């Protein structure tokens, strides 16, 4: 067992994530390493001393603190770098494209480094490479994404509205969301809608009182189009903001019908998602989807009649897929030519069937080749990357990237980079209040459990009002 010892217990979980970059769980259990981390803050510097009982590995470093308002962030940063350096010396042949970065948004870090470097973009990029050990190719990708976000407006009076529908036709094996299979909770849909519409009404009052301007709306889940056309009409009738971007995740093609698309168009929805994840029928069955690849194409063809901007999601690493299988799926998505294509790397999330039952995935080497293939292929097809995020326990410690042809998604950028406040409604919906002057974010999460959300809706409305008071 690799044992991390630190006088600051807050660091342990983050340092264990660095260990997992180099060793799988089986290896970790078979090893007998002890890594000790000591840190001391003196004046404007953090001194970090790390030792490991493997070949007497030692790392000593002293790093200047640039922003004294966030000392905990720097303690974590330099502790992780010290452990990374020790483990890299133990496994020098381990290739990690994102270096020491684990569950972090690389673009958000880059924005912070630009600020630390007094606006010097090149110096910030060199820090990504030299300090955080990010490869030049990945650092260049971050820089390109930042360039494609340059027209996003930042203003504390602008907010995004998010609404969560926590129901799905079935549960995917990689999913850890609270979304529930509709057959097991159909009797909760109507009470949930009533509570949700009540929360939306209170939220609209809050927005009006605070003189906020809603710049985008995003209805996600779950699968929002699991609602029937009448239920969707009632929900959308409760939202009457005139925004340039109004997204509804349609997700599963088996929930998309003409009457539902008619409702979306009636309420001025501008953007939808139809998410294949893969065009391989065998994999679709493996991951728990109740539709075929042809259903995806049929739903997409139907949606084209409505002139929505359309996003398609794909996942690299599903159910033991080969590189060739992924290539076919990506090429099929490009052939459809949607406005946005998002390529996710499979994340093995706690609470998912994939994690609890040990479901099959592609190997890290194959997943890496999938991601390497997707970038130039999409660029050559006329797409550009515009947002990125990483999650814990992603295969190969890789990334998720959203690509666009002509229009970026304002909500996706705001959500990932935390450029704006998000007022969120629904079970497990997380509201964020953003303070631009000191780059501070406060959060409030609604209850996850659907039944508790319904019965305690007044309590959550009050807490949200307190967050934005």
N, C-alpha and C positions, 0 to 999 in steps of 0.2 A: 504494500500500500504506500502511495506517495502521500506523505503527511506534511501539510503546510502549518507552520507555527509563526504567529505574529502577535505582537502586543496589542495590535488594533484588530479586534475580531470582525469589524466591518469589512475588512479586506479579504477575508477567507474565501467567500463565495466567488468573488471576482478572480482571485488568484487560481482557484480550482478550474475556472474556465480556461485559463492559459495552459494549465496542465493538459486539459482535454484537447488542446490544439495539437499536442505532440504524441499523446498516447490514447488509445481506445480504452474503454472501461475494463476490458479483460486484462490489458497490459498493466493498468494502474493497480489492479488488485494483486497482480503477481510480483510487483516491484517492492523494494524496501528503501525508499528515499525519504529523507527528512529535509525539508527546505525551510530555513529560518529567515524571516524578514524583520529588520529593525529600521525604524525611520526616526529622524529628528529634524524639527523645523528650527532653523536659526536665522534670524533676520529675514532676508529675502530668498533663502535657499532651503531646499529639502535634501538632507543627506540620507542616502539609502544604502544599507549594507545587507547583502544576501549571501547565505552559504548553503551548500548542499553536501550531504555526506557521500555523494558519488564522486570519486576521484578528487575529493576536497575542492569542489568547484566554489569559487568566490566571485562576487561582483560588488564593486564599490562605485558609487556614482554620487555626484552632487549636482543638483539641478536648481536653476533659478526659478522662483515663483514669479510669474508675470502679473497675475491677478490675485491680490490678497483677499478678495471677497469670496473666493471659492477654494479654500485650502484643502478640503476633503477630496475635491476632484483631483488635485495634484498629488495628494498622498496615494490615491488609487492608481493614477497614471504611472507614477514612477515605480511603485511596487510591482505593477504588472510588467513593466519593461525590465526590471531586474530579474524577475522570475523567467521571463521570456529569454533573456540573454543566457541564463544558466542552462535552461532546457535546450536552447539552440546549440550550446557547446556539447551537450550530451548526445543530441541527435542532429549533427551538422548537415545531414543529407535531406532533412525534412524540408520540403518546399511549402511555404505558406504565403500565398499571394497578398493576403491582407496583414501579414506580419503579426504584431501583437494585438491587433484590434479584434475584439470578440463581439459581444452583443451591443454594437454601437452603430450609429448612422455615420458613415465616413464623411458624407458631405457636411453634416452638422459640425463634425470635428474640424473640417477644413475651414468652415466659416469662422470658428473660434480661433484657429491658428492664424488666419488672415488678420483678425483683430489683434491678436498677441503680437503679430509682426508688423503692426502699424500700417496695414493695408498692402503690404508687399506680398503679392500673390505667389511669386516665384520662391521667395523665402519660405512661405507656408507650405508649398508643394515639396520643397526640399526637406522640410521637417517631417512630412509624412513618410518620405523615403528613408531619411537618415535616422530619425529618432524612433519612429514607429515601425520601421522595417517593412513598409508597404512597397511592393514592387513598382518600378517606374510605370509599367503598363496600367496598373490599377490606379496609381496616383494621377495619371493622365486622364483616365476615365472620370475620376472625381472632378477634375478641373473642367472637363467637357460638360458634365452635368450642371455644374455651377453656372457655366456660360449660358446654358439653355434655360436657366431659371431667372435670368436677369430682369425680365419684364414683370415679375411678380410684385404687386404693390403691397407695402407693409404700412399698416396704420392701426393704431389701437382701437379705433372706432369701427373697424371692419371685422366681422365675425363670420365663421362658417357654421352652418347648422347641420348636425348629424343625427340621423334617426335609425335605430336598430330594430330589425325584425328577426327574432331569434328562432326561426323555424326553418326546417329544410325537408326536402322529400325523403332524404336518407342521410345517414352519418358517414362521411368519408373516413377512411382508416387513418389518415394523417391529421384529422381535425381535432383541436382541443378547445374550440369555442363552445360556448354554452348552448349553441343552436341545437334544438331538439327535433328528432324525426317526427314529422307531422302526424303520423298514425298513432303515436303514443301520447300526443298532447292536443289533439284537435279541439277538445272541449275548453282549452285555455285560450284559443285564438280570439274569440269575441271579448272575453273579459280583459285580455291583454290590450286589444285595440282600444277599448274604452279608457283604460288607464293611460295608454300612450297618448291618445288624443287630448285627454285632460292635461297631461304634462306639456304637450305641444302648445295648448292654449295658454298655460301659465308662462311658458317660455316666450311666447310672442309678446305677452304683457311685459315681461322682463326686458326684452329687446327694445320695446317701445319706450319704456321708462328710462332706460340707460342711453337712449338715442343711438343705439348701434345700427349699423347698416349690414345686412346679410349679403355677402358676396358670392357664396356658393351653398348649395344644398346637396347632401349625399345621404341616400337611403341605402343602408347595407345590412349585412346579416352574418350568418343565416342566408336565406334566399327570399328577399322581399316578394318576389312574384309567386311565392307559395300561396299568397292571399288570392282570393278570387277577385274578379273584376269589380264587383260591388264593394268589397272590403277595401280594395285599393283606391276606389273612387272616394270613399269616405275618408280614408287617410289623407289623400292628396288634397281633398277639399279643405282640410284643416290647415293646409300650408298655402299661403297665397302671396309669397314674395316673388317679385319680378327680378330674377337673377340671370346672369349670362350663362352660368353653368349649373345645371340641375341633373344630378346623376341618380339613377336607380339601378342597383345590381339585379340583373335578371338571372345571371349565373347559370342555372340548370336549364337546358333547352326543353326539358319535359315539363317546365312550368310556364313556358312562353306561348301565348295564344294571341290571336288577332284582337279579341275583345279586351285583353289586358293592355296590349300595345295602343289600342284606341284610347284607353283611359290615360295612359302616360302622355300621349300626344295632346289630349284635351287639356291636361294640366301643365303644359309647357315644359315637360321633361326634355332635356337636350342631349343627354348622354346616358347610355346603358352599357352593361357588360354582359357578354355571352361567353362563358368561360369553359373551353374544352378541357383544360388541364392536359389532355392528350387526345390524339385522334386514333389511338389503338384500342379497339373494342375489348381485347383481352384485358388490358390494363384498367379500362373503365370498370369492368366487372370486378376486378381485384380490389380496387380502391373503394368500392361500395356505391357506384353510380348506377342508376336505373335507366340509362339511355345509351344510345349508340353514337358513333361518330357521324352517321348520316342524319341523326336527329339534330346534331349541332349545326350542320350545314343547312338543314331545312329551316331551323329557327333563325339563322343568320340571314338567309334569303328573304324570309318573311319580314324581318326587322328592317331590311334595306328599303322597303316601301315607305318607311316613316321618316327617313332622313335624319335619324339619330346619329350622333357620334358614337362609335361602338368600340369597346375595348375587348380584347381576348386575352385570357390568362393561360399560360402553360407552366408546367412544373417539371424541372429537370431532376431526375432521380427516382421516379415513381416505380414501385413494384418490380425492380430488377430490369427495367427497360435498358436496351442497348443504345449505343450512340446512334445507330442507324434508325431505330424506332423514333428517337427524339428528333432526328433530322427530318424525318417524314412529317412529324407533327408540326414542327416549326415551318417547314416549307408549305404545308397545307394552310396554316394560318396566314402566311404571307400571301399565298394565292388568293385568299379571301379579301385581303387588303383592307383590314379594319383601320380606323384612325389611330388606335393605340394597341400595342402588344406588350404585355407584361410577362417577363420570364422570371419565375421564382425558382430558387433552389430549395429542394425538400428539406424541411426542418423536422427533426424528431422531437415532438413536443410532449411534455409531461401531461398525462391524462388522455392522450390519444391512443387508439387501438394499436397503432404502429409501435408506440413505446411500450404499452402494457403487455402486448402479446407478441412482440418481436417480429413484426411484419417485415417483408422483404423490401429492400431498396437496391438501387444501383450502387456500384462501388464508388468510392471517392474519386478514383482515377477517371472513371467513366463520366461521372458528374462534372468533373473539371473540364473534360473535353466537350461536354454538352454546352457549358457556359462559354468556353473558348470559341465554339462554333457559332453560337447565337449572335455574338456581337458583330463580327464582320458581315455575317449573312444579312442581318437586319439593316446595317448601315448601307450595304450595297443595294438593298431593296428600297431605300429612301427614308428609313426611320432614323431617329436620333434619340439618345438616352436623355431623360429629363428628371428622373428621380430614382433614388436608390435607398435601400435599407438592408440591414443585416439583422438576423435573429440569433439567439443562442441555439446551440446544437444543430446548426445547419451543416449538411454534408459538405465536407471539405472546407468548412469555415468560409463559404462563398457568399453570394449576395443575391438580392432580388432587384431587378432593374425594370423600370417602366420606360417604354419607347413611344415616340409620337411621330406622326407625319407632318401635320400642320398645326394641331392644337394640343397644348399640354392640358393636364387636369389641374386646375387651381387647387382643388381640395387635396389631392394627393401630395402636392408640394407643400402646402400649408401644414398638413398633418405630419409629414415626415420631417420637415425642417423646423417645425414649430414656429412658424412665422406669424401666426394669428391665433386669436382665441377661438375655441371650438365649443359651442354650446350643444350638448348631446342629450338626446332623449331616448328612452327605452332601456330594457334590462341590460345591465353590464355596459351601458354606454358611458364613456369617460369624457367629462367636460374639462377643458383646459383654459385657464385664464392667463393670457400672455401680457407681460409688462415689458414693453420695448426699451424703456429708459435704462433699466438695470438687467435686461435679458433674463427676467425671472418668470417661472411658470408655476402656477398652483393648479392642482387637479382635484376633481371629485368624481368618484365612480359610483354609478347607480348599482343597486343590488343585482347580483348575477341570477339568482333563483327567480324564475318567472312568477311563481306563486307569491313569493315575498314582495317582488316588485309590484304586483297588482294590489296587495293588501296594504303596502306601506308607501304608496305613491305620494301622499301628501308630505310625508317626511322627506322624501327625495326632492320634491319641489322646493321645500323650505331650505334645504341645504344648498341647492343650486343657487337660489336667490342670495344666500349668504356668501357664496363664492364670488358672485359678481356684484356684491354690494359696494 
